[in-house]
Amino acid sequence: MFNIDQEKAKEITTGFQIPVKPEVLIELQQEQAKENQNINAIAEVIAKDVALSANILKTINSPIFGLNRTITDIKQSVIMLGIDSVSNIASFFQLKNASKPGDKKAAISHEKYWDTAMQTANMVGILIEQLNLKNNCPFEDAYALGLFRDCGIPLMAMKFPDYKEILIEANTHPQQEFTIIEESHYQTNHAVVGYFVARSWNFPQNICELILRHHEPRYLEDSSVTPQQKDLYALIKIASNALSQYIYMKDDTEWYLAKESVLGYLGLSEPDYQDIEDDSKETFRTQFG
């Protein structure tokens, strides 16, 4: 497996205020770690935070989870979706709140960033079915990667006043790796920052590694990477491009470097891919407007 040089990474991220994991997530992860997990105890931990509970219920009742009835309490959600899925959604909303800029002005819109993260996760949920990856690639991992892949971006935007301009630069130079452009300005990048957020919040190791490496165009050629991680990498690239085409009617910046390896890895021709993209956009339009 890939190992990051911890000392070097900590050095280049000095000055970033990594959000402290909230008590509710500490308690939730403690319950998850128990050999005999207690659904009632897990539900009680989440239910103590009324706003968090409401956000979780709103999310799991969205079309992407395909439930055949409305879920009205947290215990039901844990039973229907599983502890990992509910925990990932809880982490999303807690991280969203914990990384708010507060009185400090950020270079980008906080709300728009997190809305895009949720949209990406929803597109991932659509495509995991269309690409027939669900048997080899757990839905909860795929959805989590959609939510947290770029979680370092809000922190970069709070630290660097000109970060929006750098994002524009990266998004208009598809022939260059996104993170290399960031590093040329800041000597670090959002993938490294996001990795440390994910590690400090005890996300699964495979998700942490993907957050760190999701901009690497040769990732699928790495023999140390697991097949499941390669599936997740390919899935998130296609989801990002499909969402970009849906919202902006143009390819995602990352697609330029990733397209050939991703389609080759999945065994898709260009017409095959186009059919999948068209279907995913139509499904997204139907489910989310």
N, C-alpha and C positions, 0 to 999 in steps of 0.2 A: 504494500500500500504506500501511497505518497506520504512523505513526512516533510513538514515545513520546519525550517530552521527557527526554532522558537525565539532564541535571543535576538536574531536579526529582525524578525517580524515585530517583536515587542519594541525594538529600538525605533523602527520606522513608523510605528503607530503611536509613539509617545505624543501626548498632547490631546489624544482623542478621549472623550469621556464615554467609555462603554457603559450603556445603560445597566443599572443594577437590576438583577432579576427580582421581580416582586415576590412578596411573601406567599401569595396565593399559588404561584408556580412552584415555589420551593416545596410547599406542602403537597401539591399535586404530584410532583415528581417523586417525592418520598412515598406516597401511596402507590404510585406506579411501580416502584422498585421492590415492593413487598412481594414475597413469594406467593402469598395468597391474597390477591387483590380483592378489595371490597368495593363493589360498585356504589353502595350507599355512601361509604366514606368519601369516595372520589366525588360523587355528586354534591355532597355537603360542602366540600372544600370550594368548589366552583360557585355553588349557590350563595355563598357568603358575600360574593361581589355581584350585586344586582345588575349593574351595567354590563359587566362581563357576561353574565348569564343571558341577558337579553340579546347581546350581540351574537353569542354562540347559537342560540335558538333561531335567530333570524338567518344566520348563515346556513345552518344545516337544513332549514326548510326551503332553501333555494333549489332550483331544478337540478343542479349538478349532482346532488346526492341521490336523486331518483327515488326518494321515499314515497311510499304509496299512501301515506297519511301524514297529517300535520303533527309534529312533535311539540309538546307543550311544556315539558320540564327536562331538566338536565339529566336525571336518571334515565329517562327514556332515550335521550340522545346517546348516552354512553352505551346502553344496551344495543341500540340500533346501529351505531356507527363504529363502536369500539373505542377503547380508552385512548389509543394513539391518535386517532383522527380528532377527537374532541380536544385532546391536549394540544395538538398543533394549532387548532383554531384559537384556543385560549391564549397560546403563546403569541399568535399574530396580533390579537387586540391588545395584549399587555405590552408587547414591544412597540406597537404603534403609539400607545400612550406614553411609554417611557422615553421615547425618542423625539417627543415634541420639542420644538425649538424654544418654547416659552417666551421669555422677554427678548431673547436673542433672535434677530432676523436671519432666516435661512435663505440660501441662494435659490432654492426651488420651493414649489408648493408642497408642503407636507401632506396635505390631504390628497392631492393629485397623485403623488408618488404611491401612497398606500392603496388608493383606488386601482391604480394600474397593477399593483402586485396581486390584488384580489382578482382582477380580470385575467391576469396571466394564469393564476391557479385554476380558474374556471375553464379557460381554454385547454389547459393541461388535462382537466377532467374529461373534457369532450374527446380529445385526441387519444387518450390512453385506450379508449374503447375502439376508436376507428382504426388505430394501428395494431390492434390485437396484442397489446403489451401487458394487459392487466394480470395475466397468469404468472408472468415472470417479474413484474414490476409492481410492487404494492401501491395501491391507490394512495394510501396515507403518505407514503414517501414522495410520490409524484406531486401531490397537492402541496405538501410542505415545501418542496423545492420551488414551486411556482410562487408561493407566498414569500419565501425568505431569500431567494437567489441574490437579490440586489440590496439586501438589508444594510449594507455599508454605505449606500448612497446618501441617505438622510444625514448621517454623521459627517460625511465629506462636505455636504452642503452647508452644515452648520459651522464647520471649521474654516472653510475657504470661501470668502465673499465672492470670488470670481468663478466659483465652480460651475455655474450655469453656462458660462462661456466655454468652459472646457468640455462640458457635455455636448454642446453644439459642435465643437470641433471634432470630438470623437464620432458623433453621429453623421458628420459630413465627410468622413474619411474611412469608408468601409474597408479599404485595402490594408489598414493598420489595426492591430489589436487594440481594443478599447482601453485595456489596462496599461498598455505601453504609453499611450498618449497621456493618461493620468500621471504616470510615473515621471514623464518628462517635465511635468510642472511641479509635482508635489513629493517626489521620491517615495510615494506609496500609491495604493489604489483601493477602490471600494471593495474589491474581492478579498483582499487581506483584512481590511477593517471588518467586513462582514463575517469572515471566518472567526475572528476573535469574539464578535458578538455571539455567534452561534455556539462557540465553545463555552463561553462564560454562561450561556443560558442552557447548557447541557443538551443541545440538539444531538440527534444521532450522528455518529462519526461519519457515516457515508454521506450525509447531507452537508456536514461541515466541509468535507473535502470537495464536494461539488460546488459549494459556494465559493471556495477558494479558487477552483480551477475552471469555472464554467466559461471563461473567455479564451481558453486555450484551443486554438484551431486543430491541433494534432492530438487532442485528448483521446480520441477513439483509437489511435494507434498505440497507445500505452498498454503494454502487456500486463502491467501491475494492477490495472483497473479492472474491477469486477464486471461481469456481463450486465448485472443489474444497474451499476453506475453508468455504464455506456448507454443502456436503454434510457435512463433518466436524462442523460446529457442530450441524446438525440431528440427525445420528447420535448425538452424545454426549448431547444432551438426551433423546432417546427412550430411549437405553440407561440413563441415570441414572434415568429414571422407571420403566422396566420393572424395574430392579433393586430400586428402592424398593418397588414393588408386590410383588415376589417375597419380599423379606425382611420388610418391615414392613406389607404390605397397605395401603399408602396412597401417594398421589402424592408424588413428590419436591417439595421446596420450590420449586425452580426452574421446575417445570412450569406453575405458575400464570401466570407472565409470558411463558413461551416457547411454550405450547401452540398458540395461534392462528397465530402466525407460522410455526412449524415445520410444522404440518399443512398450512397454505396453501402453503408453499414446496415441500413434497413432493407436493402434490396429493392429500392423503388426507382422506377423510371421517372423522367420529368412529367409525362402525362399522368402516371399514377399519383405522383405528388400533387399535381394540380387538382385532380379530382378530390383528393383528401382535403386539401386546403379549402376548396369551394364548399365541400360538405360541412367542414368544421365551422366555417364562417356563417353558413346558413343555420346550423344548429345553434350557434352562439346568438345569432339575431333572433331566433325563435324563443330561446330561453331567457335572454337578458335584454333584448331590445337594442 
